[in-house]
């Protein structure tokens, strides 16, 4: 990447939008199974495969893409904000803290964490709407006819505060992009020094491995977040992230924080590998 390209503040945002589209196309069916596993009553599904088969049998293959509209736009915006912010935090660190030299690994992780905090302001409402649409199991019992109806009904219950329900849990969850970018940087540096892989293949592998580390460290926080986002807003069972974590542990122990992990980890490599590959590829073009 040229120095000129590095200092164009908009490049990270453009590349991030393409990253979001790639992630959605590859990962949304896995995400639907993950969310259902995380939020379903105990005993509804015997495992991830059972959840997948029940979904297909009762609702058809299209059910795997329920809640697609919010992330179709939202993930483009979210990845644009997150990766654009991360890109610009790195440039600020490089310019003001490290005299235009390559920033160290720890600073790259901090830039990723700050990008995660920044995008939480966008991610919290988008993921809230998506989660509520994903757990509508049939037309007879569904509460929302679509994303706009969902937004309207949530707003009528509690205004903007209800739309941003689970924001603290979202911030905690997305803080783990610290580990994502440290892993991506370490893997990329190693392969650049020890392999003859093309930049695209290096980005693909680095993104996939970084996603594995990210989800292994952040998954319990994602379970807490999803429980809050699919809770009853009028009479909430999970009013805060601390009480949510306590309730999950009281009901199911530590295993309660791992429900839905299998589809999540299966999704993590291909979806995020494709996303980082798209991000790095667009940056090289720009």
N, C-alpha and C positions, 0 to 999 in steps of 0.2 A: 504494500500500500504506500503510495507516495505521501510525502509530507503535506502536499497541498490537499490531498484527499482527506488526510487525518484531521485537518483543521476546518473542514467544512462541517458545520454543526448539524446540518440537516441529513447527512448521509446515513447516520445510524438510525434515524427515524424511518427513512425510506426502506432501508434494508430490513428493519424490524417488521414492517408491514408485510413484506414477502415471507418472512419467517412465520408470522402468525397464520397466513393462509396455508403454508405447508403443514404446520402443526395440526390445524383443524382437519384437513383432508385425510391425514394419516391416523390421527389419534382419537377422533371423537367417539367412535363406537366403543373403544376400550374405556373411555372416560365415562360413558353412560353406564356400563357395567360396574365400574368402580364406585360411582356415586350411589347406585342402587344398593350395592353391597354394604356401603358405609352407613346407609340411612334406613335400610329395611328393618322391620321388627325381627327379633331373634327367631330363627326357625323358618323364616319365609323362603330362604334359599339354603341349600346344603353346601353350596360353594359357588365359585365364579362360573364354572361350566354350567351348573344348574340354573344360575341366574341368566346366563346367555341363552340357554335352550328354552327356558320359560318365556323369556322376552320374545324370541323368534316365534315360538309356537302360538302364543296368545295375542301378540300384537303385530307380528310380521317384521321383516328385516328393516323396514323404515323406522321402527321404534329405536333402533340403535343410533339414529340421528336426531332423536328428539332433543329439543333445545339447541338446535344448530344455529338458528338465526342470531341469538345474542353473541355466541363466540365467533360467528362468521365475520361480523363487524367488530365485535369486542376484542377477539384475539389479534386481529390486525392492528387495532388501536393499542391494545395492551402491549404486544411485542414491540410495536413502534415506540411507545413511551418508554418501556423498560430498556430496550436495547439502545434507543437513542439517548436516554439518560445515562446509561452505563457508558456508552461511547464518549459522551461529553464529560462525565465525571473523570474518566481516565485522562482525557485531554487536559482538564483543569489540574489534576494531580501532576501530570507530566510537565505542564508549563510553570505552575507556581510552587511546586514542592521538589521537583527533581530536575530542574534546569534543562528541560527538553530532552532528557535521557529516558530510556525505557523504565517504566515504573516497576517496582519489585512485586513479587507474587502476592504478598499480603495486601498491598495497595490495590491490586487488581480485584482481590476478593472483596475489599471494602467498597470499591466502586460498584461491584455487582450487588452487594447488599443495599447500598443506597438506591440503586436502580430498582430493586425490589420494593423498597419503601415507597418510592415515588409512584410506581405503577399501581400500588395498592389502592390509591384513590380512584383509579379507573376499574381495577380488577374486582373490588368488593361488590359493587352493584351488578356488574356483568355476570360474575360467577353466582351471585345470589339468584338472579333471574334464571340462569341456565340450570342451576340445581333444582329449582322448584318445577321447572318444566320437565326435567329428566325423570322425576319420581312420580309423574302422573301415569298410572298404570293402565287405565282404560278410559274410554270416552264417557262412561256413565258416572264416574266419580271425580272427574277432573275439575279442578277449580278455575283453571285459566284456559282461555281459548287460544292464547298466543302470548308472545313477549310483551306486546303493548298492554294487553288486558292484565297481565301479571304485574307490570309496573304500576298501572293505575290502581289496582286493588291493594297492593302493598302500600302505596303512597296514601291511600284513603285510611289505612289503619294507623299509620304513624308518621306520615310525611317523609322528609329526606332521611330522618334518623332511622326509619324502618328500612328504607332502600339500602342504607349503609350498615345494616345489621351485620355483625361479625367482622367489622373493619379491623379491630385489634387482632383478632385471630388471623385475618388475612395478612397483616403486617408481620406477625410472628412467623407465619408460614413462608412468606416470601423473603424473609431475612436469610433463608438458607441458600439463596443465590450466591452468597459468599462462597459456599462450598462448590457450587456449580462452576464458577469461573476460575477458581483455583485449580480444580480438576481439569477443566478445558485447557487452561494455559499450560499446566504441567504436561499433559498428554501431547499437546501440540508441539511444545518445545522438544520433547523426547523424540517424537516421530520425525520432526524436521532434522534432528541431529543424527538419527540412527536408521532412517528408512529413505527410500527413493519414491515414496508415495506422492501423488499429485496433491495440490492444495485442497481440491474438492474431497478427495478420499480422507485426508487428514481431518478436515472439518467435520465430515460425516462421523468418523470414529470418535473424535474428541467430544462432539456433541452428544453422541449416544452414551459414552462412558460417564460424562459429566452428569447426565440426567439420572443415571443409576445412583450415583453418589448423592445427588440432590434429593431424590425420593427416599432413599434409605435414611437420610437424616431428618427430612421434613415430614414424613408421612403421618406420624401421630398428630401433628398440628393440622394437617389437612383433614383428618377424621373429625377433629374438634370443629373446624371451620364448616364442614359440610353438615354436621349435626345442627349447628346454629342456623345455617342458611335454609334448612328444610323444616325448622321448628315452627310451631304455631305461634304467630306473632301476637295474638290477642292474649293467650294464656301460655306464655313461654315456659318450656321445661328447661331450656338452656339459655338463661339470660346473659351470662358472661362466659368468657372462654375458660376462666378458672373453675366456675361451677360446672361447666360442660365436661371438662377433663375429669373432675371429681366424680360426676355422675357416671361417666363411661367406665371409669375404674371400679366404682362401687358395683356396677351391674355386671361387668364382664372381665374385670381384671386387666392385666396388660394386653391380653389377646384382643380386647375391645379396640385397641388402637391400631390393629393390623388388619381389620376387616376390609376386604377389597384390595389388598396389597398385590395379589397375583395379577389381575388385569392391569393394574397401575404400572407394575414393573415391566410387564410385557409391552405396554404401550410406550414406556419411557424411552427406550432406545430408538425405535424407528421414527417416532414422532419428533423427538428433539434432535436426533441426528439430521433428519431432513430440514428441520428449522434452522439449526446452526449452519448447515451447508448452504441453505438459501441466503442466510444473513451474510456469511463471509463471501459468498459468490457475488451478491449485489454490491458489497463494499468494494470488491476488486474491480467491478465494472465501473462504479462511480468514481 
